[in-house]
């Protein structure tokens, strides 16, 4: 298959449209409590919007999702310098990360699936090794599953995620502050003013970061908390409770007006909760305008800045190893 985009549709009428550019989820429809479908991800009508934008809407991000502090890291005695595209940090792989390249698109291994492949060459954005990455999207009756696998001929950090912005009321329908969020995590990784983790795993108890019971996003987002000031809202990694190797429930979101429910399951140890704090009037799909907090992200991942944080879970992929990760976005309504 040589294509710039491809759509998957299930028997119930859900549809996902994937672009070869950035392996982007451009459209994802889900039913509300009345069975009416709406597109619940933010995006652009054309590839030009994605290539000119910097919000990573719906894209696969890498080589390293999230931030690497000081735009550098040391690996096996060698210091590697990366582009600083987020103040002093490297964000989502640099100026030309996986969101800004064209992937090869092919039919997936099962019905209702699509596989995208990208070969990242040695030295791309400063990272070592030739890395072959495959991302497989599978649409089933009620969920979109994303499987990642990768190999490298040289040791390199690797941390992959999808950067979909969700609005369960429908893309372009306003802010997401009434969405009720539950995150299965007892701790998060606090950050410094540059949004780099301090290395601490902080208990969420008694803080605005406690989403262990469903809580509206807007309930505490503007609380007088230094961490919220640093992030201009929520832009933090949660330490998930992990008991096994398979995808486990990490978060659940309910939108009261539509009744739509999104559950996120993952094999990853971390989840970046981001509340679209820097959306600033982006001209999106079908005439929509995405204002501040017009979408939220639940980015499954390893922890930010892990190459510089020896106590965080390891993110180094070495020759002979295979990177493997899976995330499921499951939809229902009530």
N, C-alpha and C positions, 0 to 999 in steps of 0.2 A: 504494500500500500504506500503510495506517495501522495500525501495529502497535507493540507494546511490546517484542517480541522476535521473532527468526526464527532457524531452524536450517538449516544447510547440511550435507548428507551426500553423501559420494562413493561410488563403486561398491564401494570396498573396506571401507566401514563406518566410516571416520573421520567425526566429526561436530564441528561448531563451532556454538555458540549465541551469538548476538550480541544485546545489549540496546540499545534506543534510548537509554536513560539512559546517558550517558557513552560511548556507542558501545563498550560493554564487551564483551570476550570473556569470557563467563561459563563456558563449557564448551569444552574441546578434547580430543578423545580420540585416542589413538595406540596402535598395537599394539606388544607386546613381541616378544622373539625366538620365542615360541611362538604368536604371532598373537592373543594375548589383549589386549583393549582396556582402557585405563584413562584417566580424566580426568587430564590432566597440568598443569592450571592451577589456581591457588588462586582462591577466590571465595566468594560468599555464595549462599544459596538464594533470596533475595528482593531486590528493589530496595531495600527499607528498609535492608538491610545495607550496601549500597554508599553510600546517601545519608547514613548515619550514620557511615561509616568514613572513615579518613584515610590508608589505605595505598595507594590508587589501584589496587586489584587489578583487573587486566585492562583498564584504562581507556585511552582516548585522552587524553593530557595536552597542554595548551596554554593560552594562546597560546604560552607559552615553556616547553617541557619542560626540567626541571632547574632550576638556581638562577640568579637574577640578584642579584648582590651589592649590599647596601645598599638593596635594594628600590627602585632607581631607575636610570635611564639617561638619557643625553643623545643626542638625535637631531636633526640639522639645526639646532643651536643652541637647542633647547628641552629643558628638563629635565622628565622625566616621573616622577612618584612612583607607586609601586605598593604594594599591601598587603604587609606583612611577616608572612608566615605560617610562617616557618621561622627563628626567631630574628630576626636583622636582615635576612634575605634574603626574596626572593619565590621560592617553590618551585612548579613546575608550573602557573604562571599565576595563583596567588593563592588566596584562600579559596573562590572559585567559578570554578574553571577549567573546561576543557572536559569534565572528568570528572564535573562536577556539573550538567550541563545535558541537556535532552532533545533528541536529534537527530531529524531527519526521515528515516525509513527507506523505501527504495524498492528494487525489483529492480535488480540491477546490469546492466552492459552485456553481460555474457556469461553463459552457463549456469554455475550454481554460484557466482554472485557476488551481492553485496548492497552497496548504496550508501547511505551516511548523510551528511546535509548539516546544517550548522549555520551560521547567520549571527551572527557576534559583532559587536555594535554598538559604535560609537565610544564610547570611554571605559570599556568594560567592564574592570573590575579595573585601571583606570588606563591601559590601552593605547590608542594612537591608531588611528583608522580603522575603517570598516566592513569586516569581513573575512568572506568567504564561503569556508567550508572543506568539502571533500568527502573522505570516506574510503571506499574501496571494498575490501571483503573478498572474496577469491576462494579457494575450496577446490578444489584439483585432486586428483590421485591420491595425492600424498604430501606436499602442502604447503599452508600457508595464506599467501597473499600479501596484503599491505596496500599499497594505492596511495593517496597523499595528493596533493591539489591544492588550491590556494587563490589567491584574488585579493583585493586591497585597494584602496580608493579613496584611501588615504593611507599614506605610508611608516610601517612598523611592524615591530618584530622579530617573527619567526615561527619556531617550532621545534617540530615535532610528533613525537610518539612514542607507541607503545603500551607500557603499563606492566604487561604480563603477568608474573606470578610463576610460574615453572615448577618442578615437581618431577617428574622423569621416572620415578620409582618409583611415581608416583600421588599426587594431591593428598591431604594429610593423612597421609602415610606416614612422617613423621619429618623429620629434618634432611637437608640436601643436601650434607653435607661429603664424602661418598664420590664424588660426581659428578666426573668428570674433564673439565677445561675446557681448550680450546685457543683462544687469541685471536690473530688475525693482526695483531699490532701490535708495533712496535719501541719505542714510547714511550707514555707516559701523561701526563696533566696533573695534577701534584701540587697539593694544596690547602692553604689555611691552616686554622686551627682551626674556622672557620665553614664549611668545605667549599667555599670559593670558590677557583677556580684562581689560582695565583700568576702565571700567564703563561708559566711554563717548560714546555717539552716535554722530559720527562725520559726518558732511556734506561732500559728495563726491565732491562737486563743486570745480573745480580748482585743483584736485588731480589726481594722476594716478589711483585712484579707481573709477573714474567716467565712468561707462559703460552704462549710460542711453541712449546713441546712440551706434550702433554697432561699435566696435573697435577691431582691431587685438590684440590678447593676447600679441604678442611680441612688440607692439608699445611703451609701457612704462614700461615693466616688469623690466628693469634694470635701471630705473630712480634713481636719487640720492634722495631717499625718505627713511626716517628712518624706516617706516613701511615695505617697501619692503626689506630693509636690514635685519630687524628682521626675516622676513619670507623666506628669500632667494628667493623672488618672491611673488606671491599672495598665501596667506594662511590665509584668513580673512573671517569673518562672515559679511554678508550683512543683513541689516534691511529691510525686504521686505515690500512693500506697500500691506496691507491686508484690503480688504473691506468686505469680507464675510466669511462664514464658509467652503465653498467647495474649492476644488483645484483651485487655480488661477495661472495665468501665472507668473512665477518668473524669468525665463531666456530663452534666445534664442541664439543658436550657429549655425553659418554657416561656412562650410568648402568649400572654393572656388573651389578647384580642382575637387572634386567629386560632388559638389552641394548639399551634404547632409545637412539637417537642423535638429537640436534637439531642441525641446521646453520642458522646465521643468515646470510643474504645481504642486502646493503643498498647503496643508492646514497649513504648518508650518510658523512661523514668521521669520525664519532665513534661510540663504543659505551660506554654507561655500564654497568659491571658492578657489580651490587648484590646482596649476599648475605643480604638479609632480616634485617639486624642488629637491626631495631627491631620485628620481629614479636614480640608479647608475649602469646600465648595467645588470639589472635583465634578466635572461634567461626565456623567456616567451613561449607562445604557438607557436607550429609549427616552432620552430627554431628562433623566433623573439627575439630580444634583446631590452629591454626598457631602453633607456638612459634618461638622465636628461630632464625633460619636454616632455616626450614621451606620456603623457596622462594628461587629466584634470579631476577634480572632481567637481560636483555640489551637495554637500551634504545638503539635506533639513533637517532642525533641529530646535530645540530651541537654544538659544544662548550658547556659551561656558561659563563654570564656573558659570552658573546660580545659583547653590546651595550656592555660596558665594557672589552673587551679588543681593541684595534685590530689586534693581530697574529694574532688567531684568524680562521677563515673567517667571512665576512660572513653575517649572518642577517637582513638588512633586506629586506623585501618592499616594492616600490614600485609605484605605479599603473602599469598597462600590463604588468606582469610577472606570471608565473604561478609560484607555488611548486609544485614537483613533487618527490616523493620516493617510494621504493618499498622495502619490506622483505619478505623471504620467510623463513618458518619451515618448514624442510623436515625431515621425520621418516623414520627408517628404524630398523632393528634389526640387531643382529649377535650 
